[in-house]
Amino acid sequence: MKPAFSVWLEEDGRHVIGEKEAEILQGIKKFGSLMAAAKSLGMTYAHVWNVVEALSKRLGKPVVSAFRGGESGGGTVLTAEGESILGQYEELEGRVGKFLGESKKHIFVEAAKPDLSIIGSSCPGVKMLAELIEGFNAEVVEVGSSAGLTAVMLGEADLAGIHLYDPVKRRYNITAVSRTWPQGMAVLIRGYTREQGLVVKKGNPKGIRGFADLKGRARLINRNLGSGTREVIDRLMEVNGISITEVKGYDHEVRTHEEVARAIDECRADVGVALRSVAETYGLDFIPVCEEQYDFVCERRRLSKPSVKAFIEALKSQRFKDELKRRTSGIKPAKNIGEIIEVP
């Protein structure tokens, strides 16, 4: 037998960083990418993103930042704060290991990068598009619209699928991109419209007719903070004068439309917000609440990347339109689908 140990750093009795966080930071430092670190460690991108975001919140400063790099994109590096906290952890781990006569060695295996990375909002249309892109390996990661925007900024994604509504200007996606990027650095690629609504068990046993009926009557399955659908939920709750304390299950979050449907189908929740297409797939009833615009964000320099060009061709193709009609409902291609839209 030989000794084993685990160390971590706390502040005021609160966990700050342990082996899990340290391994992720080490992976990012080695590969210059959250995606590559996640694959090397056998974790999902969403999990790595959550850990990094939580660590940044605990420290009060970001632990990663982006570097730029032409059409193939840049990547992710540790900030001074990230380097500092990782250094403190490694110094402590080294001292304990030396005392015990045992050292820890973290092994990272480099994983192949996809030709095209699409990180953003959950949508069956995106998965369908990935299947139709010819000659390139496309990877789809569902983390929500806001995290997708950040992934493009960090150089982790070629594209982000988003559906973020500005209730003041009454438009989708343009405001979110203009607030995030300097003028002219990013563009929107026009996508399609989607029908979102309340999803309930077949026969609607709770008699839910709209958002006003969520107050104390049903268990909600919510979407993750930062997703476009979560913004829909919060906005419509506010419109109907409902506070989060009045809705059972508000804190129960999932990341995809399919997870919402499964929770209702398995009676773990009574109601959620999801796409009509997903509700029908699971045999659930659907109560429409809005039609939204779903577009794709791309850094301008990446428009010349061959896999991005192939994505746009697939998006504009008749085959994609035919597949949407055949395999989904409530998702309709825009008249100018695939058009590059300048963001003021």
Backbone torsions as a table, in degrees:
resi	resn	phi	psi	omega
1	MET	NA	152.2	176.6
2	LYS	-137.9	154.3	-175.7
3	PRO	-68.1	148.0	173.3
4	ALA	-127.9	151.6	-177.6
5	PHE	-152.6	161.3	176.5
6	SER	-141.0	136.8	179.6
7	VAL	-125.5	159.0	175.5
8	TRP	-156.8	163.1	178.3
9	LEU	-112.0	138.8	177.9
10	GLU	-124.3	160.6	171.4
11	GLU	-137.3	119.7	-177.2
12	ASP	55.1	40.9	177.9
13	GLY	76.9	6.8	-177.0
14	ARG	-109.0	129.8	179.7
15	HIS	-59.9	133.1	177.1
16	VAL	-112.5	-57.4	-178.1
17	ILE	-146.7	137.6	175.2
18	GLY	-133.1	-162.7	-175.4
19	GLU	-61.1	-39.9	-178.5
20	LYS	-60.5	-50.7	-179.8
21	GLU	-64.2	-40.6	-178.1
22	ALA	-63.7	-43.3	179.2
23	GLU	-60.7	-40.0	179.4
24	ILE	-65.3	-46.1	178.3
25	LEU	-62.1	-39.6	177.5
26	GLN	-63.3	-39.3	178.3
27	GLY	-65.5	-41.4	178.0
28	ILE	-64.3	-41.4	179.4
29	LYS	-63.8	-37.4	-178.2
30	LYS	-73.7	-44.9	-172.0
31	PHE	-100.7	-16.0	-177.3
32	GLY	68.1	31.0	-176.0
33	SER	-162.1	133.5	173.0
34	LEU	-66.4	-40.6	-178.5
35	MET	-61.9	-47.1	-179.2
36	ALA	-65.6	-39.4	177.8
37	ALA	-62.3	-43.4	179.8
38	ALA	-59.9	-46.6	-178.4
39	LYS	-65.1	-41.1	-179.5
40	SER	-63.5	-34.6	-178.1
41	LEU	-90.7	-1.4	-179.8
42	GLY	72.5	28.9	180.0
43	MET	-112.7	162.9	174.4
44	THR	-81.9	155.2	176.6
45	TYR	-60.1	-40.7	-178.6
46	ALA	-59.8	-40.8	-179.8
47	HIS	-66.3	-45.7	179.5
48	VAL	-61.9	-42.3	178.1
49	TRP	-59.2	-44.6	-179.5
50	ASN	-62.7	-41.5	-179.4
51	VAL	-65.3	-45.2	179.8
52	VAL	-63.9	-42.4	179.9
53	GLU	-64.5	-42.6	-179.8
54	ALA	-65.3	-40.5	178.8
55	LEU	-64.1	-42.5	178.5
56	SER	-60.9	-40.7	179.2
57	LYS	-65.6	-40.1	179.9
58	ARG	-65.1	-35.6	-178.7
59	LEU	-84.8	-18.5	-178.5
60	GLY	80.0	6.4	178.7
61	LYS	-146.5	149.7	178.8
62	PRO	-66.2	143.9	178.1
63	VAL	-101.2	-7.4	175.8
64	VAL	-134.1	156.9	174.4
65	SER	-148.7	169.9	-176.0
66	ALA	-94.8	152.8	164.0
67	PHE	-125.8	146.5	-174.1
68	ARG	-89.0	156.8	-177.9
69	GLY	-167.8	50.0	171.7
70	GLY	70.9	-162.0	-172.2
71	GLU	-65.1	-27.7	178.2
72	SER	-84.1	-3.1	175.3
73	GLY	87.6	172.8	178.2
74	GLY	-100.5	-116.7	-179.3
75	GLY	176.3	-158.9	-174.3
76	THR	-123.9	134.6	177.1
77	VAL	-126.6	160.7	175.1
78	LEU	-76.7	139.1	173.0
79	THR	-76.9	175.8	176.1
80	ALA	-58.9	-37.1	178.3
81	GLU	-66.0	-41.3	178.0
82	GLY	-64.1	-44.6	178.0
83	GLU	-62.1	-41.0	-177.4
84	SER	-65.0	-48.3	-177.2
85	ILE	-69.0	-35.6	176.8
86	LEU	-66.2	-41.1	178.3
87	GLY	-61.5	-41.3	178.4
88	GLN	-63.4	-41.4	179.2
89	TYR	-64.3	-47.4	-177.1
90	GLU	-64.5	-34.8	178.2
91	GLU	-65.5	-43.1	178.0
92	LEU	-65.7	-45.2	179.8
93	GLU	-60.6	-39.6	179.2
94	GLY	-65.3	-42.2	-179.5
95	ARG	-64.4	-44.1	179.6
96	VAL	-66.0	-41.6	179.4
97	GLY	-63.1	-39.5	179.3
98	LYS	-65.3	-40.2	178.5
99	PHE	-62.4	-39.9	-178.1
100	LEU	-86.6	-8.0	-177.7
101	GLY	71.1	29.7	-177.3
102	GLU	-142.6	130.6	179.1
103	SER	-113.1	154.9	177.0
104	LYS	-103.8	134.2	178.5
105	LYS	-122.0	121.8	-179.8
106	HIS	-94.8	120.8	-176.8
107	ILE	-101.9	127.5	179.4
108	PHE	-117.2	129.4	178.7
109	VAL	-107.1	123.5	-177.5
110	GLU	-71.1	131.1	-179.8
111	ALA	-106.8	152.9	180.0
112	ALA	-67.1	140.0	178.3
113	LYS	-89.4	143.0	175.7
114	PRO	-70.7	156.9	175.6
115	ASP	-69.8	-30.5	-178.1
116	LEU	-140.1	127.8	179.8
117	SER	-115.7	122.0	178.8
118	ILE	-117.6	111.2	-177.4
119	ILE	-121.0	127.1	179.7
120	GLY	166.6	-140.4	-173.8
121	SER	-71.4	145.3	177.0
122	SER	-66.3	128.5	178.5
123	CYS	-164.6	128.8	177.5
124	PRO	-63.6	-26.2	178.4
125	GLY	-63.6	-35.9	179.9
126	VAL	-67.6	-42.7	178.9
127	LYS	-62.9	-37.5	178.2
128	MET	-64.1	-44.1	178.3
129	LEU	-60.1	-41.7	-179.4
130	ALA	-59.4	-33.6	178.6
131	GLU	-70.8	-26.8	-172.7
132	LEU	-91.5	-12.2	-179.4
133	ILE	-73.2	120.9	-174.3
134	GLU	-95.4	134.8	174.0
135	GLY	85.9	0.5	-178.5
136	PHE	-138.4	147.6	177.1
137	ASN	-90.9	115.0	-178.2
138	ALA	-107.4	136.9	178.0
139	GLU	-117.7	131.6	-179.0
140	VAL	-112.6	127.8	178.5
141	VAL	-125.2	127.0	-175.9
142	GLU	-103.3	106.4	-179.7
143	VAL	-129.0	-5.7	-177.4
144	GLY	108.8	159.4	-175.5
145	SER	-61.9	-48.8	-176.1
146	SER	-64.7	-43.0	177.8
147	ALA	-66.8	-31.8	175.9
148	GLY	-64.3	-44.3	176.0
149	LEU	-56.9	-44.3	179.6
150	THR	-64.7	-38.9	179.8
151	ALA	-61.8	-38.4	176.0
152	VAL	-65.9	-42.1	178.8
153	MET	-63.3	-36.4	-179.8
154	LEU	-78.0	-6.3	-177.8
155	GLY	81.0	9.4	-179.3
156	GLU	-80.9	-24.6	-175.1
157	ALA	-126.5	145.8	171.9
158	ASP	-79.0	-35.8	-175.8
159	LEU	-140.6	151.9	172.3
160	ALA	-130.5	126.9	173.9
161	GLY	-84.4	125.4	-175.8
162	ILE	-137.4	155.5	172.8
163	HIS	-147.3	77.0	-174.2
164	LEU	-112.8	118.4	-172.8
165	TYR	-95.5	137.1	173.2
166	ASP	-103.2	104.6	-176.6
167	PRO	-69.5	-19.0	179.3
168	VAL	-77.3	-50.8	179.9
169	LYS	-90.3	-5.2	177.4
170	ARG	53.9	54.9	178.6
171	ARG	-147.3	157.7	180.0
172	TYR	-100.5	137.9	161.7
173	ASN	74.3	-36.7	-176.7
174	ILE	-62.0	-46.1	-179.3
175	THR	-62.6	-42.9	-179.2
176	ALA	-60.5	-41.5	-179.5
177	VAL	-72.0	-41.9	-178.2
178	SER	-65.6	-29.6	177.8
179	ARG	-76.4	-23.8	-173.2
180	THR	-93.2	-36.1	-171.8
181	TRP	-115.9	147.5	168.6
182	PRO	-62.1	148.5	-176.5
183	GLN	-55.1	131.6	175.3
184	GLY	88.8	-9.2	-176.1
185	MET	-84.9	-23.7	-179.2
186	ALA	-133.2	154.7	177.6
187	VAL	-128.8	162.2	170.4
188	LEU	-102.1	141.5	171.9
189	ILE	-109.2	117.2	-175.1
190	ARG	-60.9	134.4	-178.3
191	GLY	-113.3	-106.8	-172.8
192	TYR	-151.8	168.8	175.8
193	THR	-97.3	151.6	179.1
194	ARG	-133.8	145.5	177.4
195	GLU	-99.0	118.9	177.5
196	GLN	-105.4	150.8	178.5
197	GLY	-166.7	177.0	174.6
198	LEU	-76.2	132.9	-179.1
199	VAL	-112.5	128.7	-177.8
200	VAL	-136.3	167.6	178.1
201	LYS	-60.6	150.6	178.9
202	LYS	-53.7	131.6	-177.7
203	GLY	89.3	-8.3	177.0
204	ASN	49.5	63.0	-174.7
205	PRO	-61.4	-24.2	179.5
206	LYS	-87.7	-5.2	178.2
207	GLY	65.5	35.7	-178.2
208	ILE	-78.0	128.0	-180.0
209	ARG	-113.3	-22.4	-179.2
210	GLY	-171.2	-174.9	-176.4
211	PHE	-61.7	-30.6	-179.7
212	ALA	-59.6	-25.1	-177.5
213	ASP	-82.2	-3.1	179.1
214	LEU	-74.0	-22.8	-174.2
215	LYS	-64.5	100.4	174.7
216	GLY	71.2	-1.9	-173.3
217	ARG	-97.4	-25.4	-171.1
218	ALA	-146.5	156.7	176.5
219	ARG	-86.8	120.0	-180.0
220	LEU	-88.0	142.6	165.3
221	ILE	-107.3	114.0	-171.5
222	ASN	-91.9	167.3	174.1
223	ARG	-101.3	161.6	-175.9
224	ASN	-67.7	146.0	177.3
225	LEU	-60.0	133.8	-178.3
226	GLY	99.5	-12.1	176.9
227	SER	-83.6	152.1	178.3
228	GLY	-63.0	-35.4	179.9
229	THR	-68.0	-35.3	175.7
230	ARG	-62.4	-38.1	177.1
231	GLU	-64.1	-37.7	176.0
232	VAL	-60.8	-47.9	-178.7
233	ILE	-60.0	-50.8	-177.0
234	ASP	-64.5	-39.3	-179.1
235	ARG	-65.7	-44.1	-177.5
236	LEU	-74.5	-28.2	172.4
237	MET	-65.2	-41.8	179.2
238	GLU	-65.0	-42.5	179.0
239	VAL	-59.1	-36.9	-177.8
240	ASN	-91.7	7.7	175.9
241	GLY	67.3	35.2	-178.7
242	ILE	-108.4	127.9	176.4
243	SER	-91.5	158.4	-176.9
244	ILE	-64.4	-25.0	-179.9
245	THR	-73.1	-14.5	-178.0
246	GLU	-93.3	-1.5	-176.2
247	VAL	-116.1	117.3	177.3
248	LYS	-68.2	132.3	176.1
249	GLY	87.8	4.8	-178.1
250	TYR	-56.4	-34.4	-178.0
251	ASP	-82.4	-3.2	179.8
252	HIS	-88.9	102.8	-172.7
253	GLU	-109.1	144.2	170.5
254	VAL	-132.4	169.8	-169.9
255	ARG	-103.2	-15.2	-174.3
256	THR	-133.4	162.8	175.6
257	HIS	-63.4	-37.6	-180.0
258	GLU	-63.9	-37.6	178.0
259	GLU	-66.7	-36.2	175.5
260	VAL	-61.4	-48.9	-178.3
261	ALA	-62.8	-40.7	179.8
262	ARG	-63.7	-41.2	-179.3
263	ALA	-60.8	-39.0	179.5
264	ILE	-74.4	-42.3	179.4
265	ASP	-60.8	-35.1	-178.5
266	GLU	-93.0	11.0	176.0
267	CYS	62.9	25.9	173.7
268	ARG	-87.3	-9.5	176.3
269	ALA	-154.2	161.4	-179.5
270	ASP	-100.2	-27.2	-173.7
271	VAL	-154.3	151.3	174.7
272	GLY	-158.4	176.6	175.5
273	VAL	-112.0	127.4	-178.6
274	ALA	-156.2	179.1	-179.6
275	LEU	-77.9	147.8	175.9
276	ARG	-55.5	-43.3	-177.7
277	SER	-56.9	-43.2	-178.5
278	VAL	-71.2	-41.0	178.5
279	ALA	-58.0	-45.0	-178.5
280	GLU	-67.7	-35.1	177.2
281	THR	-59.5	-37.3	-177.6
282	TYR	-93.4	5.0	178.5
283	GLY	69.0	34.3	-178.3
284	LEU	-106.8	158.5	175.9
285	ASP	-79.8	151.6	-174.1
286	PHE	-132.3	129.1	178.7
287	ILE	-117.2	106.8	-174.3
288	PRO	-60.6	140.2	174.4
289	VAL	-125.8	-27.9	178.5
290	CYS	-165.4	156.9	169.4
291	GLU	-112.0	128.8	-173.1
292	GLU	-123.5	159.1	178.2
293	GLN	-97.0	125.6	179.2
294	TYR	-111.4	117.0	-178.1
295	ASP	-125.5	178.5	-179.5
296	PHE	-123.5	133.2	177.6
297	VAL	-96.9	137.8	178.4
298	CYS	-143.1	135.5	171.5
299	GLU	-65.1	135.4	-172.2
300	ARG	-52.8	-41.5	-176.4
301	ARG	-63.0	-23.1	-177.9
302	ARG	-84.6	-6.2	178.7
303	LEU	-61.2	-25.0	-179.9
304	SER	-87.3	-3.6	178.9
305	LYS	-69.2	129.5	-175.8
306	PRO	-52.9	-41.2	-178.7
307	SER	-69.2	-31.2	175.8
308	VAL	-69.6	-40.7	176.1
309	LYS	-60.3	-40.9	179.0
310	ALA	-65.8	-35.9	176.4
311	PHE	-61.7	-47.5	-178.4
312	ILE	-62.8	-39.7	177.7
313	GLU	-63.0	-41.7	178.6
314	ALA	-65.2	-40.2	179.6
315	LEU	-61.6	-39.9	-177.6
316	LYS	-82.5	-10.1	-170.8
317	SER	-70.3	150.9	174.7
318	GLN	-64.8	-32.3	-179.3
319	ARG	-61.1	-42.0	178.7
320	PHE	-64.1	-42.7	178.7
321	LYS	-61.6	-40.8	179.1
322	ASP	-65.9	-40.9	-179.4
323	GLU	-67.4	-39.4	176.2
324	LEU	-57.9	-45.3	-178.3
325	LYS	-66.8	-36.7	-176.1
326	ARG	-79.0	-37.8	-168.9
327	ARG	-106.6	-11.6	-178.4
328	THR	-134.4	170.1	170.5
329	SER	-137.1	148.7	-179.8
330	GLY	80.5	3.9	175.2
331	ILE	-118.1	119.0	-174.5
332	LYS	-128.4	130.8	178.7
333	PRO	-64.5	139.4	175.8
334	ALA	-68.6	155.8	179.4
335	LYS	-60.5	-34.5	-179.8
336	ASN	-106.3	36.5	-178.6
337	ILE	-54.6	135.1	180.0
338	GLY	87.2	-4.4	-179.7
339	GLU	-72.9	139.5	176.7
340	ILE	-82.9	123.1	-176.3
341	ILE	-110.7	120.7	178.1
342	GLU	-72.8	140.3	-179.3
343	VAL	-106.1	119.2	-177.0
344	PRO	-69.4	NA	NA
